[in-house]
Amino acid sequence: MTGSKFKIGDLVGFLHEKGQGTIISRTGMFYQVLDEDGFDKKCPEHELIEIHGTDFPLSAAAYEKMQSDKKLVIKKSVDTAVPKSISHKQKKALGMWEIDIHAEELKVDLYGMTNGDIFNLQMKTLRAFNEKARLKEVRRLVVIHGVGEGILREEVRRYFTSFYGTTCADADIEEYGKGATEVFIQYE
């Protein structure tokens, strides 16, 4: 199995459908995956995405490096219920941050990257953003992920709901369309 991207027991997502599964065997470039409903699926390697689960360690130093490299772009800090006439500083004090994790917004060269590589970069960016927000005790986040097939949306929500006191909902459709999730964080 040298040169294979996944190993038996790895948790994976499907590139063109919702859900996840566990690798149970490999034959050539195809993997047998036991999905969350108990069904076996035969999938080519390029249609699987590695899922890292709920353990996303990323130090504050790593976040600072990503931010300084311009790979993490916090677009704005606003509260949609606040009149547009208040200052940016006042909006930030209200505790709402927004990030766009569309691949083209990550400010990296995507040439030669697979969909799985891009997905992993998006999740790494999201983890860094979340860590920074939690350090600042930001209570509301908006993650713009796009509509697509719903895979990134589901993983974003799975990631955030793994934290105690965190809930997710669709963001304001009038402002963000259908491709954004609003995250509510409660601190003790």
C-alpha positions as CSV (number, residue, x, y, z in Angstrom):
1,M,0.0,0.0,0.0
2,T,2.9,2.4,-0.5
3,G,1.9,5.6,-2.2
4,S,-1.7,5.4,-1.2
5,K,-3.3,8.5,0.2
6,F,-5.5,6.7,2.8
7,K,-5.1,3.7,5.1
8,I,-7.7,1.2,6.5
9,G,-9.6,2.9,9.3
10,D,-9.3,6.4,8.0
11,L,-12.4,8.6,8.2
12,V,-13.2,10.1,4.7
13,G,-15.8,12.3,3.1
14,F,-17.2,11.9,-0.4
15,L,-16.3,14.5,-3.0
16,H,-19.7,14.5,-4.8
17,E,-22.1,13.6,-2.1
18,K,-22.9,14.3,1.5
19,G,-21.8,12.0,4.3
20,Q,-18.7,10.2,5.5
21,G,-17.4,6.7,6.0
22,T,-14.5,4.6,7.1
23,I,-12.0,2.9,4.8
24,I,-12.3,-0.9,5.2
25,S,-10.2,-2.1,2.3
26,R,-8.2,-1.1,-0.8
27,T,-7.9,-2.7,-4.3
28,G,-5.7,-0.9,-6.7
29,M,-6.8,2.8,-6.7
30,F,-10.2,1.9,-5.3
31,Y,-11.3,1.9,-1.7
32,Q,-14.1,0.1,-0.1
33,V,-15.8,2.5,2.3
34,L,-18.3,1.7,5.0
35,D,-20.6,4.8,5.1
36,E,-22.4,6.2,8.1
37,D,-25.6,4.3,7.1
38,G,-23.8,0.9,7.1
39,F,-23.5,0.5,3.3
40,D,-20.3,-0.4,1.5
41,K,-19.2,1.8,-1.4
42,K,-16.4,1.3,-3.9
43,C,-14.8,4.7,-4.5
44,P,-11.8,5.9,-6.5
45,E,-9.1,7.7,-4.4
46,H,-9.6,11.0,-6.2
47,E,-13.3,11.1,-5.1
48,L,-12.5,10.8,-1.4
49,I,-11.6,13.6,1.0
50,E,-9.7,13.1,4.3
51,I,-11.8,14.0,7.4
52,H,-9.7,14.9,10.4
53,G,-12.5,14.5,12.9
54,T,-12.9,16.9,15.8
55,D,-9.2,17.2,16.9
56,F,-8.0,20.2,15.1
57,P,-4.9,21.4,17.0
58,L,-3.5,24.7,15.7
59,S,-1.4,26.9,17.9
60,A,-1.9,30.7,18.1
61,A,1.6,31.0,16.7
62,A,0.6,29.0,13.6
63,Y,-2.4,31.2,13.2
64,E,-0.3,34.3,13.4
65,K,2.0,32.9,10.8
66,M,-0.9,32.1,8.5
67,Q,-2.3,35.6,8.9
68,S,1.1,37.2,8.2
69,D,1.4,35.1,5.1
70,K,-1.9,36.5,3.9
71,K,-3.4,33.0,3.8
72,L,-6.1,33.8,6.3
73,V,-8.3,36.7,5.5
74,I,-10.9,37.9,8.1
75,K,-13.1,39.9,5.8
76,K,-15.0,42.0,8.3
77,S,-16.3,42.2,11.8
78,V,-20.0,43.2,11.8
79,D,-23.4,42.7,13.3
80,T,-26.1,42.6,10.7
81,A,-28.7,44.0,13.1
82,V,-26.6,47.1,13.6
83,P,-27.1,50.2,11.5
84,K,-24.5,50.8,8.9
85,S,-23.7,54.3,10.3
86,I,-21.7,53.0,13.3
87,S,-18.0,52.8,13.1
88,H,-15.9,49.7,12.3
89,K,-14.5,49.8,15.8
90,Q,-18.0,49.7,17.3
91,K,-19.0,46.8,15.1
92,K,-16.0,44.8,16.1
93,A,-16.8,45.4,19.7
94,L,-20.2,43.7,19.1
95,G,-18.4,40.4,18.6
96,M,-19.2,39.1,15.1
97,W,-16.5,38.0,12.7
98,E,-16.8,36.9,9.1
99,I,-14.6,34.8,6.9
100,D,-14.9,33.6,3.3
101,I,-13.2,30.2,2.8
102,H,-13.9,29.9,-0.9
103,A,-10.8,28.5,-2.5
104,E,-10.1,31.7,-4.6
105,E,-10.3,33.8,-1.4
106,L,-7.5,31.9,0.4
107,K,-4.8,33.9,-1.4
108,V,-2.8,30.9,-2.4
109,D,-1.7,29.4,-5.8
110,L,-4.2,26.6,-6.4
111,Y,-2.3,25.3,-9.4
112,G,-1.7,21.6,-9.1
113,M,-3.8,21.2,-6.0
114,T,-6.4,18.4,-5.9
115,N,-9.9,19.1,-4.6
116,G,-8.9,17.2,-1.4
117,D,-5.9,19.5,-1.0
118,I,-8.0,22.6,-1.4
119,F,-10.6,21.2,1.1
120,N,-7.9,20.5,3.6
121,L,-6.5,24.0,3.2
122,Q,-10.0,25.4,3.7
123,M,-10.5,23.4,6.9
124,K,-7.0,24.5,8.2
125,T,-7.9,28.1,7.5
126,L,-11.2,27.6,9.3
127,R,-9.5,26.0,12.3
128,A,-7.1,29.0,12.6
129,F,-9.9,31.4,12.3
130,N,-11.9,29.6,15.0
131,E,-8.9,29.5,17.4
132,K,-8.3,33.2,17.0
133,A,-12.0,34.0,17.5
134,R,-12.1,31.9,20.7
135,L,-9.0,33.6,22.0
136,K,-10.8,36.9,21.6
137,E,-14.1,35.4,22.9
138,V,-16.0,36.3,19.8
139,R,-19.6,35.1,20.1
140,R,-20.8,35.1,16.5
141,L,-19.0,34.0,13.4
142,V,-20.2,33.9,9.8
143,V,-18.4,31.3,7.6
144,I,-19.0,31.9,3.8
145,H,-18.4,28.5,2.2
146,G,-20.6,28.6,-0.9
147,V,-23.4,26.3,-2.0
148,G,-21.7,23.7,-4.2
149,E,-22.5,20.1,-3.3
150,G,-22.8,20.8,0.4
151,I,-19.7,18.9,1.5
152,L,-17.8,21.9,2.8
153,R,-20.9,23.2,4.5
154,E,-21.5,19.9,6.3
155,E,-17.9,19.6,7.5
156,V,-17.9,23.3,8.7
157,R,-21.0,22.5,10.8
158,R,-19.7,19.2,12.0
159,Y,-16.5,20.9,13.1
160,F,-18.1,23.7,15.0
161,T,-20.8,21.6,16.7
162,S,-18.1,19.4,18.1
163,F,-17.4,22.2,20.5
164,Y,-19.4,22.5,23.7
165,G,-21.8,25.5,23.7
166,T,-21.6,26.0,19.9
167,T,-24.5,26.0,17.5
168,C,-24.8,26.6,13.8
169,A,-27.6,27.9,11.6
170,D,-28.0,29.3,8.0
171,A,-26.7,32.8,7.9
172,D,-28.9,35.7,6.7
173,I,-30.0,34.7,3.2
174,E,-30.6,38.3,2.1
175,E,-27.0,39.2,2.9
176,Y,-25.1,36.0,2.2
177,G,-27.3,33.9,0.0
178,K,-27.6,30.2,0.8
179,G,-23.8,29.6,1.0
180,A,-23.0,30.7,4.6
181,T,-23.3,29.4,8.1
182,E,-23.7,31.5,11.2
183,V,-22.0,30.1,14.3
184,F,-23.0,31.0,17.9
185,I,-20.5,30.5,20.6
186,Q,-21.3,30.5,24.4
187,Y,-18.4,30.9,26.8
188,E,-18.6,29.9,30.5
